Amino acid sequence: MAKINSERISEESISGSKREDIGEKALGEFEPWESWETQLCLWSIGIGMTALVVLGILVNQFLLS
């Protein structure tokens, strides 16, 4: 266990920052969503929920009866 902790500390001291900081630097600033991207997500969720309801009804009628 002590060996693992010493390796972790040495990795942080070599790189000069923690892994979380590296990820934030790589991502940079977030881009705002376009309106069409929001609509695409909403439509996809709506279609998926509708498909689940329809398939649930079909399974109930044909497989569980």
MDAnalysis code that builds the backbone (N, CA, C; Angstrom):
import MDAnalysis as mda
import numpy as np

u = mda.Universe.empty(195, n_residues=65, atom_resindex=np.repeat(np.arange(65), 3), trajectory=True)
u.add_TopologyAttr("name", ["N", "CA", "C"] * 65)
u.add_TopologyAttr("resid", np.arange(1, 66))
u.add_TopologyAttr("resname", ["MET", "ALA", "LYS", "ILE", "ASN", "SER", "GLU", "ARG", "ILE", "SER", "GLU", "GLU", "SER", "ILE", "SER", "GLY", "SER", "LYS", "ARG", "GLU", "ASP", "ILE", "GLY", "GLU", "LYS", "ALA", "LEU", "GLY", "GLU", "PHE", "GLU", "PRO", "TRP", "GLU", "SER", "TRP", "GLU", "THR", "GLN", "LEU", "CYS", "LEU", "TRP", "SER", "ILE", "GLY", "ILE", "GLY", "MET", "THR", "ALA", "LEU", "VAL", "VAL", "LEU", "GLY", "ILE", "LEU", "VAL", "ASN", "GLN", "PHE", "LEU", "LEU", "SER"])
u.atoms.positions = np.array([
    [0.833, -1.193, 0.000],
    [0.000, 0.000, 0.000],
    [0.872, 1.249, 0.000],
    [1.932, 1.238, 0.794],
    [2.816, 2.396, 0.866],
    [3.525, 2.612, -0.460],
    [3.827, 1.503, -1.142],
    [4.492, 1.615, -2.432],
    [3.574, 2.283, -3.457],
    [2.298, 1.915, -3.435],
    [1.332, 2.506, -4.360],
    [1.191, 4.001, -4.090],
    [1.097, 4.384, -2.817],
    [0.973, 5.795, -2.471],
    [2.211, 6.579, -2.880],
    [3.381, 5.984, -2.708],
    [4.606, 6.692, -3.096],
    [4.674, 6.856, -4.602],
    [4.200, 5.851, -5.360],
    [4.180, 5.977, -6.820],
    [3.217, 7.072, -7.251],
    [2.058, 7.156, -6.596],
    [1.073, 8.174, -6.930],
    [1.642, 9.569, -6.657],
    [2.302, 9.714, -5.531],
    [2.883, 11.004, -5.184],
    [3.978, 11.371, -6.168],
    [4.770, 10.397, -6.570],
    [5.856, 10.700, -7.503],
    [5.298, 11.072, -8.879],
    [4.199, 10.436, -9.306],
    [3.584, 10.807, -10.580],
    [3.090, 12.243, -10.545],
    [2.459, 12.638, -9.431],
    [1.949, 13.999, -9.317],
    [3.088, 15.008, -9.276],
    [4.169, 14.660, -8.606],
    [5.281, 15.606, -8.525],
    [5.985, 15.745, -9.855],
    [6.012, 14.678, -10.660],
    [6.658, 14.756, -11.978],
    [5.827, 15.615, -12.917],
    [4.514, 15.363, -12.955],
    [3.670, 16.100, -13.893],
    [3.399, 17.522, -13.416],
    [3.478, 17.763, -12.138],
    [3.271, 19.106, -11.603],
    [1.825, 19.453, -11.343],
    [0.908, 18.544, -11.636],
    [-0.505, 18.802, -11.363],
    [-1.223, 17.483, -11.187],
    [-2.430, 17.557, -10.685],
    [-3.228, 16.355, -10.478],
    [-3.909, 15.973, -11.776],
    [-4.405, 14.747, -11.824],
    [-5.050, 14.253, -13.043],
    [-6.320, 15.032, -13.372],
    [-7.051, 15.482, -12.358],
    [-8.267, 16.250, -12.611],
    [-7.942, 17.558, -13.324],
    [-6.838, 18.186, -12.930],
    [-6.437, 19.434, -13.564],
    [-6.079, 19.216, -15.024],
    [-5.464, 18.095, -15.308],
    [-5.081, 17.789, -16.687],
    [-6.327, 17.647, -17.549],
    [-7.354, 16.961, -17.024],
    [-8.591, 16.790, -17.769],
    [-9.281, 18.111, -18.039],
    [-9.284, 19.002, -17.053],
    [-9.916, 20.305, -17.240],
    [-9.164, 21.135, -18.265],
    [-7.849, 21.034, -18.276],
    [-7.066, 21.772, -19.264],
    [-7.335, 21.249, -20.671],
    [-7.494, 19.944, -20.807],
    [-7.730, 19.351, -22.121],
    [-9.102, 19.725, -22.663],
    [-10.107, 19.793, -21.784],
    [-11.458, 20.109, -22.233],
    [-11.622, 21.572, -22.608],
    [-11.034, 22.444, -21.872],
    [-11.151, 23.871, -22.144],
    [-12.527, 24.393, -21.789],
    [-12.946, 25.432, -22.478],
    [-14.249, 26.052, -22.235],
    [-15.358, 25.208, -22.853],
    [-16.504, 25.166, -22.170],
    [-17.658, 24.476, -22.719],
    [-18.326, 25.348, -23.770],
    [-18.809, 24.693, -24.819],
    [-19.518, 25.422, -25.860],
    [-21.006, 25.431, -25.539],
    [-21.683, 26.539, -25.764],
    [-23.138, 26.541, -25.568],
    [-23.811, 25.690, -26.647],
    [-24.924, 25.057, -26.272],
    [-25.645, 24.224, -27.218],
    [-26.403, 25.090, -28.209],
    [-26.466, 24.619, -29.422],
    [-27.313, 25.248, -30.431],
    [-28.745, 24.787, -30.192],
    [-29.698, 25.547, -30.711],
    [-31.107, 25.187, -30.487],
    [-31.457, 23.867, -31.176],
    [-30.845, 23.582, -32.328],
    [-31.153, 22.328, -33.018],
    [-30.624, 21.119, -32.242],
    [-29.542, 21.298, -31.494],
    [-29.021, 20.198, -30.682],
    [-29.969, 19.879, -29.528],
    [-30.528, 20.919, -28.941],
    [-31.503, 20.713, -27.868],
    [-32.739, 20.016, -28.409],
    [-33.225, 20.457, -29.545],
    [-34.401, 19.842, -30.156],
    [-34.120, 18.384, -30.523],
    [-32.922, 18.109, -31.016],
    [-32.559, 16.740, -31.366],
    [-32.605, 15.834, -30.143],
    [-32.074, 16.305, -29.030],
    [-32.094, 15.509, -27.794],
    [-33.524, 15.294, -27.305],
    [-34.329, 16.342, -27.324],
    [-35.703, 16.213, -26.851],
    [-36.516, 15.264, -27.724],
    [-36.372, 15.378, -29.031],
    [-37.080, 14.485, -29.941],
    [-36.611, 13.035, -29.760],
    [-35.323, 12.841, -29.565],
    [-34.796, 11.482, -29.375],
    [-35.343, 10.858, -28.103],
    [-35.407, 11.620, -27.031],
    [-35.953, 11.113, -25.777],
    [-37.440, 10.810, -25.940],
    [-38.168, 11.697, -26.604],
    [-39.598, 11.477, -26.832],
    [-39.876, 10.246, -27.670],
    [-39.108, 10.060, -28.737],
    [-39.290, 8.881, -29.594],
    [-38.946, 7.614, -28.827],
    [-37.896, 7.662, -28.034],
    [-37.517, 6.494, -27.244],
    [-38.576, 6.115, -26.227],
    [-39.141, 7.096, -25.558],
    [-40.196, 6.812, -24.579],
    [-41.445, 6.274, -25.258],
    [-41.792, 6.830, -26.417],
    [-42.949, 6.339, -27.165],
    [-42.736, 4.899, -27.612],
    [-41.535, 4.592, -28.079],
    [-41.225, 3.230, -28.507],
    [-41.327, 2.253, -27.339],
    [-40.880, 2.670, -26.156],
    [-40.997, 1.791, -24.983],
    [-42.452, 1.509, -24.638],
    [-43.297, 2.520, -24.732],
    [-44.723, 2.324, -24.423],
    [-45.359, 1.392, -25.449],
    [-45.089, 1.640, -26.730],
    [-45.687, 0.803, -27.785],
    [-45.198, -0.637, -27.666],
    [-43.895, -0.824, -27.473],
    [-43.382, -2.182, -27.340],
    [-43.900, -2.855, -26.069],
    [-44.080, -2.105, -25.006],
    [-44.654, -2.664, -23.785],
    [-46.073, -3.152, -24.004],
    [-46.860, -2.381, -24.748],
    [-48.238, -2.790, -25.052],
    [-48.246, -4.044, -25.916],
    [-47.376, -4.087, -26.923],
    [-47.315, -5.253, -27.806],
    [-46.870, -6.503, -27.047],
    [-45.894, -6.381, -26.183],
    [-45.448, -7.527, -25.384],
    [-46.568, -7.985, -24.469],
    [-47.285, -7.046, -23.881],
    [-48.383, -7.396, -22.981],
    [-49.488, -8.143, -23.729],
    [-49.800, -7.720, -24.944],
    [-50.896, -8.341, -25.690],
    [-50.511, -9.689, -26.273],
    [-49.318, -9.803, -26.845],
    [-48.983, -11.002, -27.599],
    [-48.156, -12.028, -26.828],
    [-47.337, -11.603, -25.912],
    [-46.468, -12.554, -25.226],
    [-46.952, -12.933, -23.832],
    [-47.611, -12.040, -23.159],
    [-48.019, -12.308, -21.788],
    [-49.465, -12.766, -21.664],
    [-50.177, -12.852, -22.776],
    [-51.585, -13.263, -22.692],
    [-51.753, -14.762, -22.864],
])
